[in-house]
Amino acid sequence: MFEVDLKKFKKYDKPGPRYTSYPTAPQFNESFTHKDFLNEILKTNNAENKAPLSLYFHIPYCDTLCYFCGCNMIVTRNRNRISEYIKYLKKEISLIKSLLSEDRIVVQHHWGGGTPTHLNPDEINDLASFINSNFNFTTDAEISCEIDPRELKREHLEALRINKFNRISMGVQDFNEEVQKAVNRIQPEEITMQAINWIRELNFQSLNLDLIYGLPHQTVDSFEKTVDKIIKISPDRIAVFNYAHVPWLKKHMTLINPDDIPAPEVKLEILKMTIEKLTSNGYEFIGMDHFAKPDDELSIALKEKKLYRNFQGYSTHSGTDLYALGITSISQLKNIYAQNHKTEKEYYNALDSDILPTAKGYYLTLDDHIRRDVIMKLMCDFELEFSFIEEKYQINFKEYFKYGLENLKEMIDDGLLEVDDNKIKVFPIGKLLIRNIAMNFDGFIERNIDRAKYSRTV
């Protein structure tokens, strides 16, 4: 069982990036345009680049507003608005496909939101069929979709299954009714179980369930009841997210009474209970907020040091070029990030002009590449051989990262990690604070030029 010592946690509770990318999205700038993205696509689609593809499609629409939501979403029941979006999404697919080499193969395909299953079954089939006809997939491609059981019908899942989706991710958050009312997400347990039964009847390969701790009215005892029920359901993966109360970024979070949010000490107790309970019931602690069964691909990738991290969180597919389509989506190629426009109007106007709907992006410098490799190694392998970076980039690690290594001394004293002449090794307790550890190697933080407001790390 994984045991958590809370005494060491309180001083590390500070704002920090989640490092789904480095540099992080706040560093993107509007001087990077659709022309820059186009040039990079053309440059990376040649005989030398055989990197597989990862596809992400953002479906922003939801039926109702969840007050805790930090995603880019739009609440609407206007079916015409949704069908128009699908039309333009197809237009972006065709535009991207025309720029890619014919031999590029898709190994990963994900629909996120919003709520992808806010599309009706016919719309799911229409969009998925169009995607399948435009791209070539490996036979073992990971094809996943986020769902909301509250408006779900079996026909939604059947449409996904027919179109070769093999993984489902579903938000539960908390089974407690008082918590659900406080965040405007009324999701009776029987509705969740009905969706899970359908998923298993249709033989989806993997099920992930999301929980959130730190929501209004949660206590250790109340959340333990939810965790017990999740363990009994026995999903393949579990994500336990820390609620990030950021009303300055998401105005709808002002609808949550801050007085109802558990105190930091209670949040830590909830986290401690959850980790210890899941790890004592057969789940591997992957890192940060992810858990998986020992035979799951994430657990295997962790053991084999093949884990990867991108905008969807932890993944098993490194070395891919990520093309993300739909409003707000962020594409990632070797040397750039490119983010689409955030509004439907801007997104549609760009596609009507037959140009990529790029709003902003970022060109990585050599320093960015070095630091990204360090941060991703720490986030995914939880250890880093200095020689790996030194040989790849021809630098002296200890000199290059003098600032970061000196800042680790308190963490070493607290037993979060160890540093010797050859490597950094993060201990199990340090996995919980891996964001804090990684921040010491962030060039923007080191140079004191990162002005972004992040969620808290604990």
N, C-alpha and C positions, 0 to 999 in steps of 0.2 A: 504493500500500500504506500502511496505517496503522502508523506506527512508535511504539513504546512506550519511553519513557525511565523506567527503574525507579528511578533515583536520587530522583525526586520523590515516590515513592509511600509509602515506609516510614513517614514521619511522619504520613501521613493515615490510617493503619490504626487505626481506632478504632470502637467500637460506634456504630451509627446506624440510624434508621428506613429502610425501603425506600420509604416514601411511596406505597404503593398507595392511601392515603387521607390526608387531613389534615382534622382532627386524626387521629392514628393510633389504632389499636384499643385500646391501653392506656389511652387517655383516656375510653373509654366507661364509663358508670356505670349502676348498677341503679336509680337514681331515675327513669330513662327506662323506662317500662313499655309493655306491649302497648296500653294506652289512648292513650299518646302516639303510637305508630306508627299506630294506627287513625285518630286525628284527622288526622295528616299525610297519610295515604292519601286520606281523604275530602276534605281541603282541596285536594289536588293533582289530583283527578279531577273536573274541571269544564270548562266550555266554553272557558276561557282556556288551559288546559294541553293542548297537543297533542304534547307530547314523546313520542318513540317509546320503546318498552320494550326493556330488556335483561333476559333471564332467566338465572339461574344455578341449577343443581340440584346439591346436594351428595350424592354417593353415597359414604358413608364406608367401605365394607367392602373388605377386602383378603384375599387368600388366605394371604399370608405377611407377616412383619414385615421391612421393610428398615431396617437400623439407622440409616441417615442421614436417615430421613424426618422432615420437620418439619411434615407435614400433620396435620389432624384426621382420624384414621382408626381403624377397629376391625378387628382380625383375627378372622375367623370363617368357618367353613364350614357354619354352621347355615342351611340354606335357608329354614326357617320364620321365622327372625329377619329375613332379608332380605325375604321376601314381606310380613311385617308392616310393615316400614319403607315399602315401596312403597305399601301401603294408606294409611298415614298421610300420605305425601307427596302422594298424590292428594287427601286430605282438605284439606291445606294449599293445594293448587292451587285447589280449589273455593272455599275461603274467600277467597283473594286475588282470584280472578276475579270473585267476587260484589261486590267493592268497587271494581273498575276500570270506567272508562267503556267502553262498547261499541266506541268508535272508536279505542281505543289499539292501535297496530300494533307488532309485535315485529320488530326489526332484528338482534338478536343473541341467541343461545341457546347456552348452554354447560353441559356436564356435567363436573364435576370430582370429585376424591375425595381419599383412597381410590382405588378402582379401579372406575369405572363399568362396565367390561366384566367385573367379577366377577358382575354380573347375567348370567343366561343369556340366549340370544337371544330366547326367548319373553317374558321379563321386560322386556328392552329394548323389544321391540315393543309390549308392553302399556302401559308407562309413556309411551313416546314418542307412541303413538297418542292416549293420554289428553291429553297436553299439546297436541298438534296440534288436537284437537277443541275445546279450551278457549280457544285464542288464535289471533289472526289474524297471519300472517307476511307480510312483504314477499317478493316473488318472488326477491330477491337477498339474503335474510337470511343472516347468517353463523351457521352451525349447527355447533358443534364438540364433540368428545368426547375425553377423555383415555383412553388404552388401555394395557394391560399385555400385551405379546406372549407372556408366559410361559404364560398359561392361555387364550390366544385361539384361537378357531376362526374359520374363514371366515364361518360363520353369524352370529357376532357382528357382523362388519362389514356383512354383507348386511342384517341387521336395522336397523343404523344408516342405511345407504344408502337403504333402502326408505322410511325415515321422514325423508328429506331432509337428513340430516347431510351436510355437504360438506367438513368439515375434521377432521383427526385430529392429535392431539398424543401423542407417545410418548416415554417415558423410555428412554434408552440408558445414560446415566451414564458408563460406561467399558467398553470391550470386553475389558479385561485381566482374566484369570481370577482372579489373585491378589487384585485389588481387589474383584472381585465376591464372592469368598468372605469377605473381611474385613467386608463390609457386608451379608452374607446376601441378596444378590440375584444368584442364578445365572441368567444370561441368555445362553445360547450365541449366537454370532453368527448361526448358521443360523436360529434362531428369530426373531431380529429381522428378518433378510432375508426370511423367509417372510411375515411380517406386512406388510412394505413392499411386497412383490410383490402381495399381495392388495389392499392399499390402492390401488395403481396400476391393477390390473386392474378394480377397481370404480369407477374414475374419480372418486375424491375430488378435490376442487378444490385442496386444500393439505395439505402434510405438514410438521409441526414436530417436530424431534427435540431432546430435552433432554440435555445433558451436565452433569456436576458435576466441578469441580476442587477439590482439597483433601482428597480421600478417602484412606484409608490405603493406603500403599505406592505411591502415584502418584509418578512422576518425569517430568521434561520429556520424556525419550525415550519412555517408555511411553505417555504421554498423546498424544504426537505421532502415534503409530501409530493411536490411536483417531480423532484429528482427520482424518488422511489418509483413513481409511475413510469417515468422515462426508462429507467433500468428494466422494468417489467416488460415494456414494449420492445426493448432490445434492438434499437436502430444500429446500423453499421457505423455511423459517425454521429457525434454530438458536438455542436458548437455552443459554448456558454459565453455570451458576450456581456461585457460591462456596459450598462446603459450610459451613454455619453449625453449629458444634459447640456446642450449647446444652443440655447434660445437665440443667441446673437447670430447664429448661422441658420437655424430652423425656427422661424417665428411660431409655428404651431406648437412648439414645445412649451410656449408660455401658458398653454392650456393645462399643463401639469403643475400642480401646486408643489413648489419646492419643499414646503414643510412636510409633505407626505413622503418624500424620498428618504430612504434609510440613511442614517448617519454613516460616515466613512467607516467607523469601527464595525457597524453591523454589516455593511457591504463586505468587509474583509472576512467576517465570520461566515457569511453566506458562501463566499468563494472557497474558504477553507473546507467547509462541510462538503461542498459540491465536488471539489477535487478529490478529497479523501474517499468520498462515497463511490465516485465513478471508478477510480483506480483500484479500489478494493473489490469491485464487481466486474473485473475483467477488461476494463478499457485502458488503453495506453494513452498517456498524456503526450500529445504530439508537440505542443508548444502554445504559449499565449492563451488561447481560448478553444483549442481544438482537441477532441478526443476521438479515438477510433478503436475498433476491435483489433486484436493482434494479427488477424489474417487479412485485414483491410490493406488496400494498396498504400494508404498514407503511412500506416505503421511499418509496412515493409520498406517503403521509400526512406523513412527515417532511419531504419537500421542500416540500409545500404547506402546512406548518404546521397540519395537521389531526390530528396525533397526540394521543392521549389516554391516560390512565393510570387504571386501577381495580384492584380486588382480584385480577383475573386477570393483571395486568401491563400491558404496552403494548397499546393497542387503537386501532381506527380509528373507533370510534363514540362521539363525545362528544355531550353534550346529551341523553342518555337517562336515564330513571328505571330504576334497577337493582333488580329484585325477586329476592332470593336465597332459595331454599327448601331445607329440609332442616336437620338439626342443624348448629349452629355458623355457618351462612351469614349473611352481612352484606349487608343491603339498603342502598341509597343513593338518597335522594331529594334534592331541591335543598337542603333545610335540615336534614336529619337523616341519621344512620346508625342502623340497628336490627339487632341481632345475635340470632339464635335461640339457644335453649337448647343446651347442649353434650351432654346425655345423652338417650338415647332415652326414658327414663322421664318426664323433665320435658317433653320435646317432645310425647310422646303424651298426657300429662295435660292439657296446654293445649288440644290439638286435640280431646280428648274433651269439653272444656268449651266448644268452639266459640269459642275466643279465639286470637288470633295468638300463636305460640309465642316471644314476644320475651323475652329474658333481660335485655338491657341495650341502651343506645344512647347517642345524643348529639345535642343541639340545637346547631347552629352559631351562634356569635355573629357580629356584623359583622366583628370582628377576625379570626375564623376564616375567613370568606369571603375577606377581603382576602389573608390569608397563603396560603390554599389556591390562589387564582389565581396568586400569585407563584410558589409552589413548583411547581405543575403546568406553568406556562409554562416555567420553567427545566428541569424534568424532560423535557418533551416537545419544546419548540421550541429549547432550548439557547440562547435569548436572550430578553430582555425589554425592551420599550420602556416607559420609565417613564410615558409619557403614557397608555398603555393602562390602567394602574391608577389614575392620577390622575384621568382623565376619568370612569372608571366609578364611583369611590368618593369623588371630591372630596377628595383628600388631597394633601399634598406628599410625594412618594415619599422623597426624601432625608431629610426630617425624620422621617417615620414609621419608616423602616428605617435610622436612623443606626447602631444597634448592628450590624446585619447587614453594612452596607456597610463599616464600619470593620474588621470581622473578615475581609473579603475581601482585605485588603492583601497578606498573605503569599501567598495563592493567585495574585494578580496578578503578584507578583514571580516566582513559580514558573512562570508562563506557562500557567496553567490557564484563565484568562479575562481579559477586559479590561472596564473600566468607564469610560464617558465621561459627559458631562453628560446624555445622553439614554437610555442603555441599558446593559444587561449582555449581553455576548456570550461564550459558553463556547466555548473552542477544542476541537478533537478530543480532545486528551489530557484535558481537563477532563470530557469525557463519562464517563470511567471513574470519576471522583470526584464525580459529580453529586450523590450523596447527601450528601457532605461540604459541597458548595456550598449545597445546599438547607437544610441544618441551620442555616445562619446566619439564615434567615428564619422559623424555627420559634419561635412565641411561647412554647411550653412550655419549650423549651431556653433561650431568652433570659431567661425569668423564673425559671429554675432550679427548675421544678416538675415536670419529666419524670423520674420515677423508674424508668421501664421499662428492662429489660435487653434490648438489641438485639444482633443479629449484627454482626460486624465488617464494615466497608465495603470492605475489600480482601481 
